[in-house]
Amino acid sequence: MNPQEQKPKRMVQCVKLGKELEGLDEVPFDNHPLGLRIYDNVSKEAWRSWVEHMKMIMNEYRLNLGSPDHQKLLLQKMEEYFFGEGAELPPDYVPPSQG
């Protein structure tokens, strides 16, 4: 393929934002059903929002992604964020002050 040629954008009906938007370029987790589900149903824009939300979750819950229990919790929060109740904040979360 000529480097100057661009592949057409892959569009998805984004479950988080409720409209058709550009999809992810690759499956976020190889060999995991949630990764494929996200690839098929989540836009790049919604994924960027998740990454910001994930940072807050990791800090508030003090997650260590080397821990299988912490990985499981993060996957659960990710599934809820995209396909469940949504972006529930940790119980003791205090948002940073604005400006």
Short mmCIF file of the C-alpha atoms (twelve columns), coordinates in Angstrom:
data_MODEL
# 
_entry.id   MODEL 
# 
loop_
_atom_site.group_PDB 
_atom_site.id 
_atom_site.type_symbol 
_atom_site.label_atom_id 
_atom_site.label_alt_id 
_atom_site.label_comp_id 
_atom_site.label_asym_id 
_atom_site.label_seq_id 
_atom_site.Cartn_x 
_atom_site.Cartn_y 
_atom_site.Cartn_z 
_atom_site.pdbx_PDB_model_num 
ATOM 1  C CA . MET A 1  0.000   0.000   0.000  1 
ATOM 2  C CA . ASN A 2  1.327   3.407   -0.933 1 
ATOM 3  C CA . PRO A 3  2.173   5.373   2.262  1 
ATOM 4  C CA . GLN A 4  0.267   8.345   0.872  1 
ATOM 5  C CA . GLU A 5  -2.922  6.309   0.573  1 
ATOM 6  C CA . GLN A 6  -4.992  6.251   3.716  1 
ATOM 7  C CA . LYS A 7  -7.185  3.376   4.741  1 
ATOM 8  C CA . PRO A 8  -10.813 4.398   5.095  1 
ATOM 9  C CA . LYS A 9  -11.803 5.165   8.649  1 
ATOM 10 C CA . ARG A 10 -13.549 2.340   10.462 1 
ATOM 11 C CA . MET A 11 -16.825 3.652   11.826 1 
ATOM 12 C CA . VAL A 12 -18.757 2.228   14.799 1 
ATOM 13 C CA . GLN A 13 -22.060 3.023   16.445 1 
ATOM 14 C CA . CYS A 14 -20.560 4.161   19.759 1 
ATOM 15 C CA . VAL A 15 -22.439 2.764   22.753 1 
ATOM 16 C CA . LYS A 16 -21.065 5.456   25.057 1 
ATOM 17 C CA . LEU A 17 -21.752 8.523   22.915 1 
ATOM 18 C CA . GLY A 18 -24.784 7.214   21.034 1 
ATOM 19 C CA . LYS A 19 -23.669 8.115   17.522 1 
ATOM 20 C CA . GLU A 20 -21.570 6.841   14.646 1 
ATOM 21 C CA . LEU A 21 -17.927 7.807   15.100 1 
ATOM 22 C CA . GLU A 22 -14.476 6.637   14.116 1 
ATOM 23 C CA . GLY A 23 -13.616 3.309   15.752 1 
ATOM 24 C CA . LEU A 24 -10.410 2.150   17.390 1 
ATOM 25 C CA . ASP A 25 -7.524  1.115   15.138 1 
ATOM 26 C CA . GLU A 26 -6.944  -2.140  17.003 1 
ATOM 27 C CA . VAL A 27 -8.489  -4.388  19.633 1 
ATOM 28 C CA . PRO A 28 -7.459  -3.027  23.069 1 
ATOM 29 C CA . PHE A 29 -6.877  -6.454  24.675 1 
ATOM 30 C CA . ASP A 30 -5.813  -9.415  22.601 1 
ATOM 31 C CA . ASN A 31 -7.682  -12.640 23.347 1 
ATOM 32 C CA . HIS A 32 -10.147 -11.035 25.764 1 
ATOM 33 C CA . PRO A 33 -13.879 -10.878 24.969 1 
ATOM 34 C CA . LEU A 34 -14.215 -7.379  26.443 1 
ATOM 35 C CA . GLY A 35 -11.480 -6.101  24.123 1 
ATOM 36 C CA . LEU A 36 -13.343 -7.303  21.048 1 
ATOM 37 C CA . ARG A 37 -16.630 -5.932  22.367 1 
ATOM 38 C CA . ILE A 38 -14.984 -2.523  22.883 1 
ATOM 39 C CA . TYR A 39 -13.396 -2.648  19.427 1 
ATOM 40 C CA . ASP A 40 -16.792 -3.310  17.829 1 
ATOM 41 C CA . ASN A 41 -18.807 -0.771  19.858 1 
ATOM 42 C CA . VAL A 42 -16.617 2.055   21.201 1 
ATOM 43 C CA . SER A 43 -15.284 5.098   19.352 1 
ATOM 44 C CA . LYS A 44 -11.835 6.623   19.646 1 
ATOM 45 C CA . GLU A 45 -13.429 9.639   21.329 1 
ATOM 46 C CA . ALA A 46 -15.126 7.503   23.989 1 
ATOM 47 C CA . TRP A 47 -11.918 5.500   24.494 1 
ATOM 48 C CA . ARG A 48 -9.984  8.736   25.179 1 
ATOM 49 C CA . SER A 49 -12.606 9.641   27.804 1 
ATOM 50 C CA . TRP A 50 -12.188 6.202   29.373 1 
ATOM 51 C CA . VAL A 51 -8.401  6.633   29.576 1 
ATOM 52 C CA . GLU A 52 -8.882  9.824   31.614 1 
ATOM 53 C CA . HIS A 53 -11.485 8.129   33.826 1 
ATOM 54 C CA . MET A 54 -9.180  5.121   34.238 1 
ATOM 55 C CA . LYS A 55 -6.365  7.349   35.526 1 
ATOM 56 C CA . MET A 56 -8.674  8.652   38.233 1 
ATOM 57 C CA . ILE A 57 -9.789  5.108   39.157 1 
ATOM 58 C CA . MET A 58 -6.200  3.866   39.319 1 
ATOM 59 C CA . ASN A 59 -5.197  6.744   41.587 1 
ATOM 60 C CA . GLU A 60 -8.248  6.659   43.853 1 
ATOM 61 C CA . TYR A 61 -8.189  2.876   44.309 1 
ATOM 62 C CA . ARG A 62 -4.360  2.811   44.270 1 
ATOM 63 C CA . LEU A 63 -4.403  0.028   41.725 1 
ATOM 64 C CA . ASN A 64 -1.318  -1.990  40.855 1 
ATOM 65 C CA . LEU A 65 -1.861  -3.499  37.411 1 
ATOM 66 C CA . GLY A 66 0.616   -6.245  38.267 1 
ATOM 67 C CA . SER A 67 -2.032  -7.627  40.621 1 
ATOM 68 C CA . PRO A 68 -4.593  -9.980  39.031 1 
ATOM 69 C CA . ASP A 69 -7.258  -8.733  41.481 1 
ATOM 70 C CA . HIS A 70 -6.589  -5.126  40.498 1 
ATOM 71 C CA . GLN A 71 -6.670  -6.049  36.790 1 
ATOM 72 C CA . LYS A 72 -10.029 -7.724  37.338 1 
ATOM 73 C CA . LEU A 73 -11.391 -4.642  39.124 1 
ATOM 74 C CA . LEU A 74 -10.228 -2.347  36.320 1 
ATOM 75 C CA . LEU A 75 -11.823 -4.582  33.668 1 
ATOM 76 C CA . GLN A 76 -15.057 -4.577  35.685 1 
ATOM 77 C CA . LYS A 77 -14.994 -0.762  35.881 1 
ATOM 78 C CA . MET A 78 -14.296 -0.576  32.145 1 
ATOM 79 C CA . GLU A 79 -17.239 -2.814  31.300 1 
ATOM 80 C CA . GLU A 80 -19.507 -0.754  33.566 1 
ATOM 81 C CA . TYR A 81 -18.240 2.480   31.993 1 
ATOM 82 C CA . PHE A 82 -19.070 1.407   28.449 1 
ATOM 83 C CA . PHE A 83 -21.877 -1.141  28.800 1 
ATOM 84 C CA . GLY A 84 -23.363 -0.781  32.272 1 
ATOM 85 C CA . GLU A 85 -24.348 1.891   34.731 1 
ATOM 86 C CA . GLY A 86 -21.659 4.245   33.525 1 
ATOM 87 C CA . ALA A 87 -18.878 6.175   35.147 1 
ATOM 88 C CA . GLU A 88 -19.454 5.714   38.858 1 
ATOM 89 C CA . LEU A 89 -16.897 7.597   40.933 1 
ATOM 90 C CA . PRO A 90 -15.040 5.990   43.858 1 
ATOM 91 C CA . PRO A 91 -16.839 6.654   47.182 1 
ATOM 92 C CA . ASP A 92 -14.135 8.969   48.613 1 
ATOM 93 C CA . TYR A 93 -13.335 10.776  45.359 1 
ATOM 94 C CA . VAL A 94 -12.812 14.535  45.655 1 
ATOM 95 C CA . PRO A 95 -12.535 16.282  42.269 1 
ATOM 96 C CA . PRO A 96 -9.528  18.550  41.759 1 
ATOM 97 C CA . SER A 97 -10.315 22.207  42.302 1 
ATOM 98 C CA . GLN A 98 -11.264 24.099  39.178 1 
ATOM 99 C CA . GLY A 99 -8.702  26.777  38.279 1 
# 
